[in-house]
Structure formats: structure tokens, C-alpha cells
Amino acid sequence: MKKIGFSLLLAMGLLGSQAAFAAADCKSYPKEEWASEDTLKEAMEAEGYTIKKFKIDGNCYEIYGRSKEGKKVEIYFDMKTLAIVKAIGLKD
């Protein structure tokens, strides 16, 4: 998978999700279709995010950490597209 910037992922997720603060409801994919965890981690870190905890929550990748401004964030990502499905703390 080609590298994708976290800013682009953020824009895709926030623009593409009408229910950004509803329960995280990620689509299910076969494991062989999941995007690499490392791709997501590298994109976030390149944008200045610090990852405290990375886990799989149901059908989502979930990250707890801090934004480059130091705000706590909790972000759920689609496991195939890496689009943001739910984000808490990004606009606080």
C-alpha cells in the first residue's frame, strides 16, 4: 500500500462520516485486506501525533495518544481504507 498522509486520512474520515461521534461502526473485511498497522502508525507519527496505545477494537484500528498540539485523542480507523470512522479530541 502506498504511503498516505495522516492529514489526508483525517480529511477523508471527517468529510466522509456524517456520524463522527456516534459509536464506531467499521466495516468488516477479511484479514488479508487489512491495511498495515505500520502504515497507519508511520503516517500519524509523521504528522506529529504520539501513539500511546494501538489496538484492534471490533472491526476498527483504535489509537489513543496525543495530537501535535498535545491534546488527548482517541481515533478509530477503517481497517482497509484507514479512513477515520470516529475521532474524539481532534477538535477540542
GUKOLFI-216615 format. One line per field, with one value per residue: residue in one letter; residue number from 1; x, z, y of N, C-alpha, C, O, CB in turn. Coordinates in steps of 0.02 Angstrom, whole numbers, always signed. Atoms other than C-alpha are relative to their C-alpha. Last residue first. Glycine has a CB too. Layout:
BEGIN
residu <- (A:...)
num <- (NUM:...)
n_c1 <- (X:...)
n_c3 <- (Z:...)
n_c2 <- (Y:...)
ca_c1 <- (X:...)
ca_c3 <- (Z:...)
ca_c2 <- (Y:...)
c_c1 <- (X:...)
c_c3 <- (Z:...)
c_c2 <- (Y:...)
o_c1 <- (X:...)
o_c3 <- (Z:...)
o_c2 <- (Y:...)
cb_c1 <- (X:...)
cb_c3 <- (Z:...)
cb_c2 <- (Y:...)
END
This chain:
BEGIN
residu <- (D:K:L:G:I:A:K:V:I:A:L:T:K:M:D:F:Y:I:E:V:K:K:G:E:K:S:R:G:Y:I:E:Y:C:N:G:D:I:K:F:K:K:I:T:Y:G:E:A:E:M:A:E:K:L:T:D:E:S:A:W:E:E:K:P:Y:S:K:C:D:A:A:A:F:A:A:Q:S:G:L:L:G:M:A:L:L:L:S:F:G:I:K:K:M)
num <- (92:91:90:89:88:87:86:85:84:83:82:81:80:79:78:77:76:75:74:73:72:71:70:69:68:67:66:65:64:63:62:61:60:59:58:57:56:55:54:53:52:51:50:49:48:47:46:45:44:43:42:41:40:39:38:37:36:35:34:33:32:31:30:29:28:27:26:25:24:23:22:21:20:19:18:17:16:15:14:13:12:11:10:9:8:7:6:5:4:3:2:1)
n_c1 <- (+8:+24:-34:-55:+15:-57:+20:+69:+23:+40:-31:-14:-21:-59:+20:-13:+16:+20:+21:+43:+16:+67:-1:+12:-62:-11:+3:-63:+2:-61:+13:-63:-36:-25:+50:+62:+56:+33:+27:+27:-9:+44:-33:+39:-13:+40:-27:-61:+18:+34:-50:-43:+39:+16:-59:-1:-52:-60:-15:+14:-49:-64:-45:-37:-40:+18:-43:+31:-44:-42:+42:-1:-68:+8:+50:+41:+38:+46:+46:+43:+45:+48:+44:+44:+47:+45:+53:-9:+53:+3:-42:+42)
n_c3 <- (-67:+8:+55:-21:-60:-30:-59:-10:-68:-10:-51:+32:+70:+5:+42:+72:+28:+71:+8:+55:+0:-22:-67:-46:-2:+62:-2:-2:-54:-26:-48:-34:+7:+69:+47:-37:+44:-8:+65:+5:-65:-11:-43:-51:-67:-9:+47:-30:-58:+24:+31:-53:-39:+45:+5:-60:-49:+11:-47:+30:+54:-27:-13:+58:-9:+43:+56:+37:+56:-14:-19:-72:-26:-71:-27:-53:+23:+53:-25:-54:+27:+43:-42:-35:+50:+14:-50:-55:+3:-60:+2:+0)
n_c2 <- (-31:-68:-35:-41:-38:-35:-37:+17:-9:-62:-43:-65:+8:+43:+56:+1:+66:+1:+70:+21:+72:+19:+28:-55:-39:-36:-73:-36:-50:-30:-54:-15:-64:-4:+26:-3:+17:+65:+19:+68:+31:+56:+48:+34:-26:-61:-50:-26:-42:-61:-44:-28:-48:-55:-43:-42:+11:-41:-54:-65:-13:-24:+56:+23:+60:+56:+14:+54:+19:+59:+57:+12:+5:+16:-45:+30:+57:-19:-50:+25:+51:-33:-39:+47:+24:-56:+0:-46:-50:-42:-60:-59)
ca_c1 <- (-573:-575:-467:-519:-629:-625:-737:-729:-565:-515:-379:-450:-445:-451:-569:-496:-549:-467:-448:-355:-276:-217:-28:-34:+47:-101:-90:-124:-254:-272:-405:-399:-578:-676:-702:-573:-398:-266:-138:-95:+11:+34:+110:+49:+167:+106:+246:+191:+16:+76:+201:+68:-55:+70:+136:-38:-40:-203:-325:-373:-289:-388:-554:-652:-786:-849:-816:-952:-877:-1024:-1084:-961:-912:-1088:-1090:-929:-847:-789:-713:-637:-569:-498:-414:-342:-274:-195:-124:-26:-38:+105:+69:+0)
ca_c3 <- (+1065:+876:+870:+1042:+993:+818:+738:+569:+509:+342:+352:+192:+246:+437:+446:+582:+759:+843:+1027:+1054:+1201:+1155:+1147:+997:+890:+939:+1083:+1103:+1096:+932:+876:+719:+685:+653:+837:+927:+866:+967:+970:+1134:+1175:+997:+983:+836:+744:+565:+528:+685:+614:+444:+522:+637:+494:+379:+523:+557:+377:+285:+309:+153:+207:+370:+278:+296:+418:+404:+550:+663:+796:+902:+855:+860:+677:+620:+449:+403:+236:+273:+441:+383:+217:+295:+434:+314:+206:+358:+408:+246:+137:+96:-43:+0)
ca_c2 <- (+1009:+974:+817:+755:+610:+538:+407:+321:+394:+322:+188:+111:-72:-68:+81:+192:+238:+388:+433:+595:+686:+861:+895:+1013:+877:+769:+649:+464:+328:+233:+113:+4:-45:-206:-248:-140:-179:-90:+49:+135:+288:+349:+522:+625:+742:+718:+593:+498:+479:+419:+297:+222:+199:+116:+10:-59:-121:-108:-252:-350:-513:-504:-520:-358:-297:-119:-5:+59:+171:+229:+402:+547:+556:+519:+604:+518:+556:+731:+688:+525:+584:+742:+645:+518:+659:+741:+571:+564:+409:+294:+170:+0)
c_c1 <- (+43:-8:-22:+35:+63:-23:+63:-29:-75:-22:-35:+39:+22:+25:+63:-29:+7:-10:-29:-15:-48:-9:-69:-1:-6:+65:+13:-10:+68:-17:+66:-17:+71:+39:+29:-56:-62:-52:-32:-31:-22:+17:-50:+43:-41:+7:-37:+32:+62:-17:-31:+51:+43:-37:-12:+58:-5:+49:+63:+15:-12:+51:+68:+39:+33:+48:-24:+40:-29:+41:+47:-52:+2:+67:-7:-47:-45:-45:-50:-51:-49:-50:-54:-50:-48:-52:-49:-59:+8:-54:-10:+45)
c_c3 <- (+8:+67:-6:-55:+18:+59:+29:+59:+4:+72:+7:+44:-30:-72:-14:-33:-76:-22:-70:+5:-58:-4:+27:+73:+46:+5:-68:+6:-1:+55:+28:+47:+29:-13:-70:-48:+44:-54:+9:-69:-2:+67:+15:+39:+56:+71:+6:-45:+31:+58:-24:-29:+53:+37:-45:-4:+59:+57:-21:+47:-36:-55:+21:+18:-66:+12:-38:-63:-32:-61:+15:+23:+74:+33:+75:+29:+52:-20:-53:+23:+53:-28:-42:+42:+31:-51:-12:+48:+62:-10:+63:+0)
c_c2 <- (+61:+36:+73:+39:+39:+41:+33:+39:-13:+2:+67:+47:+66:-10:-41:-62:+5:-72:-4:-74:-14:-76:-20:-25:+60:+39:+29:+74:+34:+50:+25:+58:-5:+64:-2:-21:-2:-11:-68:-10:-73:-31:-55:-48:-31:+28:+66:+53:+32:+46:+65:+49:+34:+55:+60:+49:+48:-14:+38:+59:+66:+15:+27:-63:-20:-58:-61:-12:-62:-17:-58:-50:-16:-8:-10:+52:-30:-58:+22:+51:-24:-50:+33:+37:-49:-20:+57:-2:+44:+53:+42:+62)
o_c1 <- (+43:-30:+17:+77:+118:-72:+116:-86:-114:-33:-8:+68:+75:+83:+115:-29:-17:+32:-78:+25:-95:+15:-75:-9:+44:+97:+54:-59:+119:-62:+109:-51:+83:+48:+77:-78:-64:-70:+1:-67:+11:+72:-106:+89:-39:-25:-8:+61:+62:-9:-2:+60:+41:-21:+13:+51:-15:+30:+110:+11:+31:+90:+90:+56:+0:+107:-49:+24:-39:+18:+108:-65:+51:+81:-28:-26:-85:-103:-107:-109:-109:-110:-113:-109:-108:-111:-108:-116:+18:-62:-62:+94)
o_c3 <- (+61:+68:-28:-40:+23:+55:+32:+58:-35:+104:+35:+20:-61:-81:-32:-3:-108:-10:-85:+31:-70:-50:+85:+119:+67:+58:-107:+35:-6:+48:+47:+27:+76:-71:-83:-89:+95:-91:+33:-93:+26:+78:+37:+12:+112:+87:-9:-19:+46:+53:-16:-1:+60:+30:-31:+16:+51:+111:-46:+26:-73:-48:-5:+76:-118:+27:-9:-116:+1:-118:+11:+83:+98:+61:+111:+60:+36:-40:-36:+32:+39:-29:-24:+43:+17:-45:+1:+27:+117:-64:+96:+37)
o_c2 <- (+92:+93:+115:+81:+11:+78:+3:+60:+15:-49:+114:+96:+71:-31:-14:-116:+52:-116:+30:-113:+23:-108:-39:+16:+88:+41:+3:+97:+2:+91:-15:+105:-43:+83:-39:+20:-37:+35:-115:+33:-117:-56:-40:-78:-7:+78:+119:+101:+92:+107:+119:+104:+95:+114:+114:+107:+108:-35:+8:+116:+89:+62:+79:-73:-20:-48:-109:+14:-113:-11:-52:-55:-45:-61:+36:+100:-75:-47:+37:+34:-32:-36:+30:+19:-47:-2:+48:-10:+19:+81:+37:+65)
cb_c1 <- (+17:-65:-13:+50:-23:+35:-35:-9:+17:-62:+73:-65:-56:-15:-34:+75:-72:+53:-52:+33:-30:-54:+31:-65:+18:-60:+51:+40:-16:+40:-47:+59:-39:-59:-63:-13:+11:-32:+55:-53:-38:+5:+28:-60:-12:-73:-4:+49:-37:-63:+35:+37:-60:-41:+59:+5:+69:-19:+10:-73:-3:+29:+5:+48:-42:+1:+73:-74:+73:-44:-51:-10:+38:-43:-67:+45:+46:+39:+38:+41:+41:+35:+40:+41:+37:+39:+29:+11:-72:+68:-16:-48)
cb_c3 <- (+54:-36:-66:+34:+60:-52:+54:+11:+26:-49:-16:-21:-41:+30:-68:-14:+20:-44:+56:-68:+67:-43:+47:-17:-71:-16:+52:-62:+70:-56:+57:-50:+35:-48:+1:+30:-38:+70:-57:+56:+54:-57:+65:-31:+0:-15:-72:+13:+53:-39:-58:+38:+32:-60:-25:+64:-33:-3:+71:-20:-51:+47:-62:-27:+28:-75:+23:-16:+24:+21:-58:+36:-13:+9:-34:+54:-24:-61:+26:+57:-27:-58:+38:+42:-59:-25:+70:-25:-2:+14:-62:+61)
cb_c2 <- (-49:-1:-36:-41:-47:+46:-47:-75:+71:+1:+11:+32:-30:-66:+24:+4:-22:+36:-24:+17:-22:+35:+48:+35:+23:+49:+27:-15:-33:+35:-25:+17:+57:-5:+44:+71:-69:-5:-1:-13:+38:-52:+33:-37:+72:-15:-25:-57:-42:-18:-36:-57:-34:-24:-40:-44:+7:+77:-28:+4:-57:-51:-47:+56:-58:+21:-9:+15:-13:-60:-17:+65:+64:-63:-10:-29:-52:+25:+59:-22:-60:+37:+54:-49:-32:+61:+4:+70:-33:+33:+42:+0)
END
